[in-house]
Amino acid sequence: MKTFLDRFMRDQTGATAVEYALICALISIVLISAYSALTPKIAAVFEKVGNAVPQSDG
């Protein structure tokens, strides 16, 4: 039993998967926050450009 616990404590094969999952989660949080913060500003820019372009009747 002791050898199993020793081997289990030294095994780090799953550590990289957990680290990648945490990095992906943090990147997702940053992207969602940026999207939420920038959406109104981007919409305002498109509205301003749309109002500046002359409308054609044909």
PDBQT receptor file of N, H, CA, C and O in Angstrom, charges set to zero:
ATOM      1  N   MET A   1       0.820  -1.192   0.000  1.00  0.00    +0.000 N 
ATOM      2  CA  MET A   1       0.000   0.000   0.000  1.00  0.00    +0.000 C 
ATOM      3  C   MET A   1       0.865   1.258   0.000  1.00  0.00    +0.000 C 
ATOM      4  O   MET A   1       0.528   2.251  -0.644  1.00  0.00    +0.000 OA
ATOM      5  N   LYS A   2       1.966   1.208   0.716  1.00  0.00    +0.000 N 
ATOM      6  H   LYS A   2       2.240   0.401   1.239  1.00  0.00    +0.000 HD
ATOM      7  CA  LYS A   2       2.847   2.370   0.774  1.00  0.00    +0.000 C 
ATOM      8  C   LYS A   2       3.445   2.684  -0.599  1.00  0.00    +0.000 C 
ATOM      9  O   LYS A   2       3.577   3.850  -0.970  1.00  0.00    +0.000 OA
ATOM     10  N   THR A   3       3.802   1.649  -1.344  1.00  0.00    +0.000 N 
ATOM     11  H   THR A   3       3.695   0.702  -1.042  1.00  0.00    +0.000 HD
ATOM     12  CA  THR A   3       4.372   1.898  -2.670  1.00  0.00    +0.000 C 
ATOM     13  C   THR A   3       3.329   2.508  -3.601  1.00  0.00    +0.000 C 
ATOM     14  O   THR A   3       3.663   3.345  -4.441  1.00  0.00    +0.000 OA
ATOM     15  N   PHE A   4       2.085   2.103  -3.462  1.00  0.00    +0.000 N 
ATOM     16  H   PHE A   4       1.814   1.424  -2.780  1.00  0.00    +0.000 HD
ATOM     17  CA  PHE A   4       1.017   2.687  -4.277  1.00  0.00    +0.000 C 
ATOM     18  C   PHE A   4       0.863   4.166  -3.970  1.00  0.00    +0.000 C 
ATOM     19  O   PHE A   4       0.750   4.981  -4.885  1.00  0.00    +0.000 OA
ATOM     20  N   LEU A   5       0.859   4.521  -2.684  1.00  0.00    +0.000 N 
ATOM     21  H   LEU A   5       0.951   3.858  -1.940  1.00  0.00    +0.000 HD
ATOM     22  CA  LEU A   5       0.726   5.928  -2.298  1.00  0.00    +0.000 C 
ATOM     23  C   LEU A   5       1.929   6.743  -2.745  1.00  0.00    +0.000 C 
ATOM     24  O   LEU A   5       1.775   7.877  -3.199  1.00  0.00    +0.000 OA
ATOM     25  N   ASP A   6       3.105   6.189  -2.623  1.00  0.00    +0.000 N 
ATOM     26  H   ASP A   6       3.230   5.268  -2.253  1.00  0.00    +0.000 HD
ATOM     27  CA  ASP A   6       4.304   6.896  -3.079  1.00  0.00    +0.000 C 
ATOM     28  C   ASP A   6       4.242   7.151  -4.583  1.00  0.00    +0.000 C 
ATOM     29  O   ASP A   6       4.523   8.254  -5.051  1.00  0.00    +0.000 OA
ATOM     30  N   ARG A   7       3.869   6.116  -5.326  1.00  0.00    +0.000 N 
ATOM     31  H   ARG A   7       3.641   5.220  -4.946  1.00  0.00    +0.000 HD
ATOM     32  CA  ARG A   7       3.777   6.249  -6.776  1.00  0.00    +0.000 C 
ATOM     33  C   ARG A   7       2.675   7.248  -7.156  1.00  0.00    +0.000 C 
ATOM     34  O   ARG A   7       2.843   8.033  -8.090  1.00  0.00    +0.000 OA
ATOM     35  N   PHE A   8       1.557   7.217  -6.436  1.00  0.00    +0.000 N 
ATOM     36  H   PHE A   8       1.421   6.579  -5.678  1.00  0.00    +0.000 HD
ATOM     37  CA  PHE A   8       0.445   8.131  -6.695  1.00  0.00    +0.000 C 
ATOM     38  C   PHE A   8       0.853   9.574  -6.435  1.00  0.00    +0.000 C 
ATOM     39  O   PHE A   8       0.485  10.463  -7.203  1.00  0.00    +0.000 OA
ATOM     40  N   MET A   9       1.591   9.820  -5.388  1.00  0.00    +0.000 N 
ATOM     41  H   MET A   9       1.890   9.098  -4.764  1.00  0.00    +0.000 HD
ATOM     42  CA  MET A   9       2.015  11.179  -5.041  1.00  0.00    +0.000 C 
ATOM     43  C   MET A   9       3.035  11.735  -6.036  1.00  0.00    +0.000 C 
ATOM     44  O   MET A   9       3.092  12.947  -6.243  1.00  0.00    +0.000 OA
ATOM     45  N   ARG A  10       3.841  10.866  -6.653  1.00  0.00    +0.000 N 
ATOM     46  H   ARG A  10       3.794   9.882  -6.484  1.00  0.00    +0.000 HD
ATOM     47  CA  ARG A  10       4.841  11.308  -7.616  1.00  0.00    +0.000 C 
ATOM     48  C   ARG A  10       4.288  11.443  -9.032  1.00  0.00    +0.000 C 
ATOM     49  O   ARG A  10       4.902  12.097  -9.875  1.00  0.00    +0.000 OA
ATOM     50  N   ASP A  11       3.150  10.839  -9.297  1.00  0.00    +0.000 N 
ATOM     51  H   ASP A  11       2.651  10.308  -8.612  1.00  0.00    +0.000 HD
ATOM     52  CA  ASP A  11       2.579  10.849 -10.638  1.00  0.00    +0.000 C 
ATOM     53  C   ASP A  11       2.001  12.224 -10.955  1.00  0.00    +0.000 C 
ATOM     54  O   ASP A  11       1.131  12.712 -10.234  1.00  0.00    +0.000 OA
ATOM     55  N   GLN A  12       2.481  12.852 -12.033  1.00  0.00    +0.000 N 
ATOM     56  H   GLN A  12       3.188  12.455 -12.618  1.00  0.00    +0.000 HD
ATOM     57  CA  GLN A  12       2.021  14.182 -12.415  1.00  0.00    +0.000 C 
ATOM     58  C   GLN A  12       1.461  14.197 -13.835  1.00  0.00    +0.000 C 
ATOM     59  O   GLN A  12       1.449  15.248 -14.475  1.00  0.00    +0.000 OA
ATOM     60  N   THR A  13       1.005  13.074 -14.332  1.00  0.00    +0.000 N 
ATOM     61  H   THR A  13       1.014  12.220 -13.812  1.00  0.00    +0.000 HD
ATOM     62  CA  THR A  13       0.524  13.024 -15.710  1.00  0.00    +0.000 C 
ATOM     63  C   THR A  13      -0.753  13.823 -15.906  1.00  0.00    +0.000 C 
ATOM     64  O   THR A  13      -0.963  14.367 -16.990  1.00  0.00    +0.000 OA
ATOM     65  N   GLY A  14      -1.606  13.913 -14.910  1.00  0.00    +0.000 N 
ATOM     66  H   GLY A  14      -1.436  13.471 -14.029  1.00  0.00    +0.000 HD
ATOM     67  CA  GLY A  14      -2.849  14.657 -15.050  1.00  0.00    +0.000 C 
ATOM     68  C   GLY A  14      -2.705  16.135 -14.736  1.00  0.00    +0.000 C 
ATOM     69  O   GLY A  14      -3.638  16.904 -14.968  1.00  0.00    +0.000 OA
ATOM     70  N   ALA A  15      -1.573  16.543 -14.221  1.00  0.00    +0.000 N 
ATOM     71  H   ALA A  15      -0.815  15.918 -14.033  1.00  0.00    +0.000 HD
ATOM     72  CA  ALA A  15      -1.389  17.936 -13.816  1.00  0.00    +0.000 C 
ATOM     73  C   ALA A  15      -1.463  18.890 -14.996  1.00  0.00    +0.000 C 
ATOM     74  O   ALA A  15      -2.031  19.976 -14.875  1.00  0.00    +0.000 OA
ATOM     75  N   THR A  16      -0.907  18.509 -16.123  1.00  0.00    +0.000 N 
ATOM     76  H   THR A  16      -0.446  17.627 -16.222  1.00  0.00    +0.000 HD
ATOM     77  CA  THR A  16      -0.924  19.421 -17.262  1.00  0.00    +0.000 C 
ATOM     78  C   THR A  16      -2.335  19.611 -17.789  1.00  0.00    +0.000 C 
ATOM     79  O   THR A  16      -2.677  20.709 -18.229  1.00  0.00    +0.000 OA
ATOM     80  N   ALA A  17      -3.162  18.577 -17.758  1.00  0.00    +0.000 N 
ATOM     81  H   ALA A  17      -2.884  17.686 -17.401  1.00  0.00    +0.000 HD
ATOM     82  CA  ALA A  17      -4.540  18.716 -18.221  1.00  0.00    +0.000 C 
ATOM     83  C   ALA A  17      -5.303  19.702 -17.338  1.00  0.00    +0.000 C 
ATOM     84  O   ALA A  17      -6.081  20.518 -17.834  1.00  0.00    +0.000 OA
ATOM     85  N   VAL A  18      -5.078  19.622 -16.043  1.00  0.00    +0.000 N 
ATOM     86  H   VAL A  18      -4.447  18.960 -15.640  1.00  0.00    +0.000 HD
ATOM     87  CA  VAL A  18      -5.741  20.547 -15.126  1.00  0.00    +0.000 C 
ATOM     88  C   VAL A  18      -5.251  21.968 -15.368  1.00  0.00    +0.000 C 
ATOM     89  O   VAL A  18      -6.046  22.907 -15.351  1.00  0.00    +0.000 OA
ATOM     90  N   GLU A  19      -3.971  22.134 -15.588  1.00  0.00    +0.000 N 
ATOM     91  H   GLU A  19      -3.325  21.371 -15.601  1.00  0.00    +0.000 HD
ATOM     92  CA  GLU A  19      -3.423  23.466 -15.843  1.00  0.00    +0.000 C 
ATOM     93  C   GLU A  19      -3.989  24.052 -17.135  1.00  0.00    +0.000 C 
ATOM     94  O   GLU A  19      -4.350  25.228 -17.178  1.00  0.00    +0.000 OA
ATOM     95  N   TYR A  20      -4.066  23.240 -18.181  1.00  0.00    +0.000 N 
ATOM     96  H   TYR A  20      -3.772  22.284 -18.146  1.00  0.00    +0.000 HD
ATOM     97  CA  TYR A  20      -4.646  23.722 -19.438  1.00  0.00    +0.000 C 
ATOM     98  C   TYR A  20      -6.116  24.086 -19.253  1.00  0.00    +0.000 C 
ATOM     99  O   TYR A  20      -6.579  25.071 -19.828  1.00  0.00    +0.000 OA
ATOM    100  N   ALA A  21      -6.844  23.327 -18.477  1.00  0.00    +0.000 N 
ATOM    101  H   ALA A  21      -6.469  22.527 -18.010  1.00  0.00    +0.000 HD
ATOM    102  CA  ALA A  21      -8.256  23.639 -18.225  1.00  0.00    +0.000 C 
ATOM    103  C   ALA A  21      -8.397  24.965 -17.484  1.00  0.00    +0.000 C 
ATOM    104  O   ALA A  21      -9.290  25.755 -17.791  1.00  0.00    +0.000 OA
ATOM    105  N   LEU A  22      -7.533  25.209 -16.525  1.00  0.00    +0.000 N 
ATOM    106  H   LEU A  22      -6.808  24.567 -16.275  1.00  0.00    +0.000 HD
ATOM    107  CA  LEU A  22      -7.577  26.484 -15.805  1.00  0.00    +0.000 C 
ATOM    108  C   LEU A  22      -7.222  27.656 -16.704  1.00  0.00    +0.000 C 
ATOM    109  O   LEU A  22      -7.842  28.716 -16.613  1.00  0.00    +0.000 OA
ATOM    110  N   ILE A  23      -6.237  27.480 -17.567  1.00  0.00    +0.000 N 
ATOM    111  H   ILE A  23      -5.734  26.619 -17.641  1.00  0.00    +0.000 HD
ATOM    112  CA  ILE A  23      -5.856  28.539 -18.502  1.00  0.00    +0.000 C 
ATOM    113  C   ILE A  23      -7.013  28.832 -19.457  1.00  0.00    +0.000 C 
ATOM    114  O   ILE A  23      -7.314  29.995 -19.723  1.00  0.00    +0.000 OA
ATOM    115  N   CYS A  24      -7.660  27.791 -19.971  1.00  0.00    +0.000 N 
ATOM    116  H   CYS A  24      -7.415  26.846 -19.754  1.00  0.00    +0.000 HD
ATOM    117  CA  CYS A  24      -8.809  27.983 -20.871  1.00  0.00    +0.000 C 
ATOM    118  C   CYS A  24      -9.949  28.697 -20.162  1.00  0.00    +0.000 C 
ATOM    119  O   CYS A  24     -10.606  29.557 -20.749  1.00  0.00    +0.000 OA
ATOM    120  N   ALA A  25     -10.184  28.348 -18.911  1.00  0.00    +0.000 N 
ATOM    121  H   ALA A  25      -9.650  27.650 -18.434  1.00  0.00    +0.000 HD
ATOM    122  CA  ALA A  25     -11.248  29.002 -18.153  1.00  0.00    +0.000 C 
ATOM    123  C   ALA A  25     -10.940  30.481 -17.948  1.00  0.00    +0.000 C 
ATOM    124  O   ALA A  25     -11.830  31.320 -18.086  1.00  0.00    +0.000 OA
ATOM    125  N   LEU A  26      -9.709  30.807 -17.624  1.00  0.00    +0.000 N 
ATOM    126  H   LEU A  26      -8.986  30.125 -17.512  1.00  0.00    +0.000 HD
ATOM    127  CA  LEU A  26      -9.336  32.212 -17.429  1.00  0.00    +0.000 C 
ATOM    128  C   LEU A  26      -9.424  33.003 -18.728  1.00  0.00    +0.000 C 
ATOM    129  O   LEU A  26      -9.887  34.143 -18.728  1.00  0.00    +0.000 OA
ATOM    130  N   ILE A  27      -8.987  32.410 -19.826  1.00  0.00    +0.000 N 
ATOM    131  H   ILE A  27      -8.612  31.483 -19.826  1.00  0.00    +0.000 HD
ATOM    132  CA  ILE A  27      -9.084  33.088 -21.122  1.00  0.00    +0.000 C 
ATOM    133  C   ILE A  27     -10.543  33.316 -21.484  1.00  0.00    +0.000 C 
ATOM    134  O   ILE A  27     -10.893  34.376 -22.004  1.00  0.00    +0.000 OA
ATOM    135  N   SER A  28     -11.394  32.340 -21.219  1.00  0.00    +0.000 N 
ATOM    136  H   SER A  28     -11.110  31.479 -20.797  1.00  0.00    +0.000 HD
ATOM    137  CA  SER A  28     -12.822  32.486 -21.503  1.00  0.00    +0.000 C 
ATOM    138  C   SER A  28     -13.432  33.620 -20.689  1.00  0.00    +0.000 C 
ATOM    139  O   SER A  28     -14.225  34.403 -21.210  1.00  0.00    +0.000 OA
ATOM    140  N   ILE A  29     -13.069  33.710 -19.427  1.00  0.00    +0.000 N 
ATOM    141  H   ILE A  29     -12.424  33.074 -19.003  1.00  0.00    +0.000 HD
ATOM    142  CA  ILE A  29     -13.591  34.786 -18.578  1.00  0.00    +0.000 C 
ATOM    143  C   ILE A  29     -13.155  36.146 -19.107  1.00  0.00    +0.000 C 
ATOM    144  O   ILE A  29     -13.952  37.083 -19.140  1.00  0.00    +0.000 OA
ATOM    145  N   VAL A  30     -11.904  36.260 -19.520  1.00  0.00    +0.000 N 
ATOM    146  H   VAL A  30     -11.257  35.499 -19.494  1.00  0.00    +0.000 HD
ATOM    147  CA  VAL A  30     -11.401  37.528 -20.057  1.00  0.00    +0.000 C 
ATOM    148  C   VAL A  30     -12.123  37.891 -21.352  1.00  0.00    +0.000 C 
ATOM    149  O   VAL A  30     -12.507  39.045 -21.540  1.00  0.00    +0.000 OA
ATOM    150  N   LEU A  31     -12.311  36.921 -22.245  1.00  0.00    +0.000 N 
ATOM    151  H   LEU A  31     -11.998  35.983 -22.092  1.00  0.00    +0.000 HD
ATOM    152  CA  LEU A  31     -12.989  37.204 -23.506  1.00  0.00    +0.000 C 
ATOM    153  C   LEU A  31     -14.447  37.595 -23.297  1.00  0.00    +0.000 C 
ATOM    154  O   LEU A  31     -14.936  38.518 -23.949  1.00  0.00    +0.000 OA
ATOM    155  N   ILE A  32     -15.131  36.922 -22.418  1.00  0.00    +0.000 N 
ATOM    156  H   ILE A  32     -14.734  36.172 -21.889  1.00  0.00    +0.000 HD
ATOM    157  CA  ILE A  32     -16.531  37.263 -22.145  1.00  0.00    +0.000 C 
ATOM    158  C   ILE A  32     -16.634  38.651 -21.517  1.00  0.00    +0.000 C 
ATOM    159  O   ILE A  32     -17.538  39.418 -21.849  1.00  0.00    +0.000 OA
ATOM    160  N   SER A  33     -15.729  38.969 -20.628  1.00  0.00    +0.000 N 
ATOM    161  H   SER A  33     -14.995  38.346 -20.358  1.00  0.00    +0.000 HD
ATOM    162  CA  SER A  33     -15.727  40.302 -20.010  1.00  0.00    +0.000 C 
ATOM    163  C   SER A  33     -15.456  41.387 -21.039  1.00  0.00    +0.000 C 
ATOM    164  O   SER A  33     -16.119  42.424 -21.039  1.00  0.00    +0.000 OA
ATOM    165  N   ALA A  34     -14.497  41.159 -21.906  1.00  0.00    +0.000 N 
ATOM    166  H   ALA A  34     -13.958  40.316 -21.906  1.00  0.00    +0.000 HD
ATOM    167  CA  ALA A  34     -14.174  42.137 -22.941  1.00  0.00    +0.000 C 
ATOM    168  C   ALA A  34     -15.341  42.306 -23.908  1.00  0.00    +0.000 C 
ATOM    169  O   ALA A  34     -15.661  43.426 -24.307  1.00  0.00    +0.000 OA
ATOM    170  N   TYR A  35     -15.975  41.202 -24.283  1.00  0.00    +0.000 N 
ATOM    171  H   TYR A  35     -15.715  40.293 -23.959  1.00  0.00    +0.000 HD
ATOM    172  CA  TYR A  35     -17.122  41.269 -25.187  1.00  0.00    +0.000 C 
ATOM    173  C   TYR A  35     -18.254  42.068 -24.556  1.00  0.00    +0.000 C 
ATOM    174  O   TYR A  35     -18.874  42.903 -25.215  1.00  0.00    +0.000 OA
ATOM    175  N   SER A  36     -18.522  41.815 -23.287  1.00  0.00    +0.000 N 
ATOM    176  H   SER A  36     -18.019  41.137 -22.751  1.00  0.00    +0.000 HD
ATOM    177  CA  SER A  36     -19.591  42.526 -22.586  1.00  0.00    +0.000 C 
ATOM    178  C   SER A  36     -19.293  44.018 -22.474  1.00  0.00    +0.000 C 
ATOM    179  O   SER A  36     -20.192  44.850 -22.594  1.00  0.00    +0.000 OA
ATOM    180  N   ALA A  37     -18.051  44.342 -22.248  1.00  0.00    +0.000 N 
ATOM    181  H   ALA A  37     -17.321  43.666 -22.150  1.00  0.00    +0.000 HD
ATOM    182  CA  ALA A  37     -17.680  45.745 -22.083  1.00  0.00    +0.000 C 
ATOM    183  C   ALA A  37     -17.646  46.499 -23.408  1.00  0.00    +0.000 C 
ATOM    184  O   ALA A  37     -17.974  47.685 -23.450  1.00  0.00    +0.000 OA
ATOM    185  N   LEU A  38     -17.257  45.830 -24.486  1.00  0.00    +0.000 N 
ATOM    186  H   LEU A  38     -16.991  44.867 -24.452  1.00  0.00    +0.000 HD
ATOM    187  CA  LEU A  38     -17.074  46.526 -25.763  1.00  0.00    +0.000 C 
ATOM    188  C   LEU A  38     -18.298  46.513 -26.669  1.00  0.00    +0.000 C 
ATOM    189  O   LEU A  38     -18.348  47.294 -27.619  1.00  0.00    +0.000 OA
ATOM    190  N   THR A  39     -19.269  45.675 -26.420  1.00  0.00    +0.000 N 
ATOM    191  H   THR A  39     -19.228  45.040 -25.649  1.00  0.00    +0.000 HD
ATOM    192  CA  THR A  39     -20.428  45.566 -27.307  1.00  0.00    +0.000 C 
ATOM    193  C   THR A  39     -21.161  46.892 -27.491  1.00  0.00    +0.000 C 
ATOM    194  O   THR A  39     -21.436  47.255 -28.634  1.00  0.00    +0.000 OA
ATOM    195  N   PRO A  40     -21.492  47.633 -26.442  1.00  0.00    +0.000 N 
ATOM    196  CA  PRO A  40     -22.183  48.909 -26.658  1.00  0.00    +0.000 C 
ATOM    197  C   PRO A  40     -21.347  49.923 -27.452  1.00  0.00    +0.000 C 
ATOM    198  O   PRO A  40     -21.887  50.677 -28.262  1.00  0.00    +0.000 OA
ATOM    199  N   LYS A  41     -20.055  49.937 -27.219  1.00  0.00    +0.000 N 
ATOM    200  H   LYS A  41     -19.617  49.324 -26.560  1.00  0.00    +0.000 HD
ATOM    201  CA  LYS A  41     -19.191  50.883 -27.932  1.00  0.00    +0.000 C 
ATOM    202  C   LYS A  41     -19.104  50.538 -29.419  1.00  0.00    +0.000 C 
ATOM    203  O   LYS A  41     -19.142  51.426 -30.271  1.00  0.00    +0.000 OA
ATOM    204  N   ILE A  42     -18.988  49.253 -29.723  1.00  0.00    +0.000 N 
ATOM    205  H   ILE A  42     -18.958  48.532 -29.031  1.00  0.00    +0.000 HD
ATOM    206  CA  ILE A  42     -18.921  48.828 -31.122  1.00  0.00    +0.000 C 
ATOM    207  C   ILE A  42     -20.242  49.116 -31.822  1.00  0.00    +0.000 C 
ATOM    208  O   ILE A  42     -20.247  49.552 -32.973  1.00  0.00    +0.000 OA
ATOM    209  N   ALA A  43     -21.358  48.879 -31.147  1.00  0.00    +0.000 N 
ATOM    210  H   ALA A  43     -21.355  48.525 -30.212  1.00  0.00    +0.000 HD
ATOM    211  CA  ALA A  43     -22.670  49.169 -31.718  1.00  0.00    +0.000 C 
ATOM    212  C   ALA A  43     -22.817  50.655 -32.001  1.00  0.00    +0.000 C 
ATOM    213  O   ALA A  43     -23.397  51.035 -33.018  1.00  0.00    +0.000 OA
ATOM    214  N   ALA A  44     -22.306  51.491 -31.126  1.00  0.00    +0.000 N 
ATOM    215  H   ALA A  44     -21.834  51.182 -30.300  1.00  0.00    +0.000 HD
ATOM    216  CA  ALA A  44     -22.369  52.940 -31.326  1.00  0.00    +0.000 C 
ATOM    217  C   ALA A  44     -21.548  53.360 -32.542  1.00  0.00    +0.000 C 
ATOM    218  O   ALA A  44     -21.963  54.238 -33.298  1.00  0.00    +0.000 OA
ATOM    219  N   VAL A  45     -20.395  52.742 -32.733  1.00  0.00    +0.000 N 
ATOM    220  H   VAL A  45     -20.057  52.028 -32.120  1.00  0.00    +0.000 HD
ATOM    221  CA  VAL A  45     -19.558  53.071 -33.896  1.00  0.00    +0.000 C 
ATOM    222  C   VAL A  45     -20.273  52.685 -35.189  1.00  0.00    +0.000 C 
ATOM    223  O   VAL A  45     -20.280  53.459 -36.146  1.00  0.00    +0.000 OA
ATOM    224  N   PHE A  46     -20.873  51.499 -35.224  1.00  0.00    +0.000 N 
ATOM    225  H   PHE A  46     -20.868  50.871 -34.446  1.00  0.00    +0.000 HD
ATOM    226  CA  PHE A  46     -21.584  51.079 -36.430  1.00  0.00    +0.000 C 
ATOM    227  C   PHE A  46     -22.799  51.965 -36.694  1.00  0.00    +0.000 C 
ATOM    228  O   PHE A  46     -23.112  52.258 -37.848  1.00  0.00    +0.000 OA
ATOM    229  N   GLU A  47     -23.476  52.387 -35.648  1.00  0.00    +0.000 N 
ATOM    230  H   GLU A  47     -23.222  52.149 -34.711  1.00  0.00    +0.000 HD
ATOM    231  CA  GLU A  47     -24.619  53.284 -35.832  1.00  0.00    +0.000 C 
ATOM    232  C   GLU A  47     -24.175  54.633 -36.375  1.00  0.00    +0.000 C 
ATOM    233  O   GLU A  47     -24.833  55.207 -37.243  1.00  0.00    +0.000 OA
ATOM    234  N   LYS A  48     -23.061  55.134 -35.864  1.00  0.00    +0.000 N 
ATOM    235  H   LYS A  48     -22.527  54.667 -35.159  1.00  0.00    +0.000 HD
ATOM    236  CA  LYS A  48     -22.531  56.424 -36.334  1.00  0.00    +0.000 C 
ATOM    237  C   LYS A  48     -22.134  56.336 -37.800  1.00  0.00    +0.000 C 
ATOM    238  O   LYS A  48     -22.427  57.243 -38.579  1.00  0.00    +0.000 OA
ATOM    239  N   VAL A  49     -21.475  55.258 -38.178  1.00  0.00    +0.000 N 
ATOM    240  H   VAL A  49     -21.237  54.521 -37.545  1.00  0.00    +0.000 HD
ATOM    241  CA  VAL A  49     -21.073  55.059 -39.572  1.00  0.00    +0.000 C 
ATOM    242  C   VAL A  49     -22.312  54.897 -40.448  1.00  0.00    +0.000 C 
ATOM    243  O   VAL A  49     -22.369  55.452 -41.546  1.00  0.00    +0.000 OA
ATOM    244  N   GLY A  50     -23.297  54.148 -39.979  1.00  0.00    +0.000 N 
ATOM    245  H   GLY A  50     -23.251  53.697 -39.087  1.00  0.00    +0.000 HD
ATOM    246  CA  GLY A  50     -24.517  53.950 -40.743  1.00  0.00    +0.000 C 
ATOM    247  C   GLY A  50     -25.277  55.237 -40.965  1.00  0.00    +0.000 C 
ATOM    248  O   GLY A  50     -25.880  55.428 -42.021  1.00  0.00    +0.000 OA
ATOM    249  N   ASN A  51     -25.256  56.122 -39.985  1.00  0.00    +0.000 N 
ATOM    250  H   ASN A  51     -24.766  55.966 -39.127  1.00  0.00    +0.000 HD
ATOM    251  CA  ASN A  51     -25.927  57.415 -40.128  1.00  0.00    +0.000 C 
ATOM    252  C   ASN A  51     -25.147  58.350 -41.042  1.00  0.00    +0.000 C 
ATOM    253  O   ASN A  51     -25.742  59.230 -41.664  1.00  0.00    +0.000 OA
ATOM    254  N   ALA A  52     -23.843  58.182 -41.138  1.00  0.00    +0.000 N 
ATOM    255  H   ALA A  52     -23.361  57.467 -40.633  1.00  0.00    +0.000 HD
ATOM    256  CA  ALA A  52     -23.016  59.056 -41.965  1.00  0.00    +0.000 C 
ATOM    257  C   ALA A  52     -23.063  58.681 -43.443  1.00  0.00    +0.000 C 
ATOM    258  O   ALA A  52     -22.800  59.524 -44.301  1.00  0.00    +0.000 OA
ATOM    259  N   VAL A  53     -23.391  57.445 -43.747  1.00  0.00    +0.000 N 
ATOM    260  H   VAL A  53     -23.606  56.760 -43.050  1.00  0.00    +0.000 HD
ATOM    261  CA  VAL A  53     -23.440  56.990 -45.141  1.00  0.00    +0.000 C 
ATOM    262  C   VAL A  53     -24.770  57.438 -45.740  1.00  0.00    +0.000 C 
ATOM    263  O   VAL A  53     -25.830  57.202 -45.162  1.00  0.00    +0.000 OA
ATOM    264  N   PRO A  54     -24.704  58.085 -46.903  1.00  0.00    +0.000 N 
ATOM    265  CA  PRO A  54     -25.958  58.523 -47.512  1.00  0.00    +0.000 C 
ATOM    266  C   PRO A  54     -26.816  57.340 -47.979  1.00  0.00    +0.000 C 
ATOM    267  O   PRO A  54     -26.303  56.341 -48.483  1.00  0.00    +0.000 OA
ATOM    268  N   GLN A  55     -28.115  57.478 -47.800  1.00  0.00    +0.000 N 
ATOM    269  H   GLN A  55     -28.532  58.290 -47.390  1.00  0.00    +0.000 HD
ATOM    270  CA  GLN A  55     -29.041  56.415 -48.199  1.00  0.00    +0.000 C 
ATOM    271  C   GLN A  55     -29.357  56.553 -49.676  1.00  0.00    +0.000 C 
ATOM    272  O   GLN A  55     -29.525  57.665 -50.175  1.00  0.00    +0.000 OA
ATOM    273  N   SER A  56     -29.439  55.437 -50.375  1.00  0.00    +0.000 N 
ATOM    274  H   SER A  56     -29.303  54.533 -49.969  1.00  0.00    +0.000 HD
ATOM    275  CA  SER A  56     -29.814  55.461 -51.793  1.00  0.00    +0.000 C 
ATOM    276  C   SER A  56     -31.271  55.031 -51.900  1.00  0.00    +0.000 C 
ATOM    277  O   SER A  56     -31.729  54.187 -51.130  1.00  0.00    +0.000 OA
ATOM    278  N   ASP A  57     -31.991  55.601 -52.843  1.00  0.00    +0.000 N 
ATOM    279  H   ASP A  57     -31.619  56.287 -53.468  1.00  0.00    +0.000 HD
ATOM    280  CA  ASP A  57     -33.413  55.282 -53.023  1.00  0.00    +0.000 C 
ATOM    281  C   ASP A  57     -33.586  54.128 -54.000  1.00  0.00    +0.000 C 
ATOM    282  O   ASP A  57     -34.712  53.665 -54.180  1.00  0.00    +0.000 OA
ATOM    283  N   GLY A  58     -32.579  53.665 -54.607  1.00  0.00    +0.000 N 
ATOM    284  H   GLY A  58     -31.664  54.041 -54.461  1.00  0.00    +0.000 HD
ATOM    285  CA  GLY A  58     -32.751  52.662 -55.636  1.00  0.00    +0.000 C 
ATOM    286  C   GLY A  58     -32.098  51.423 -55.309  1.00  0.00    +0.000 C 
ATOM    287  O   GLY A  58     -32.155  50.471 -56.088  1.00  0.00    +0.000 OA
TER     288      GLY A  58
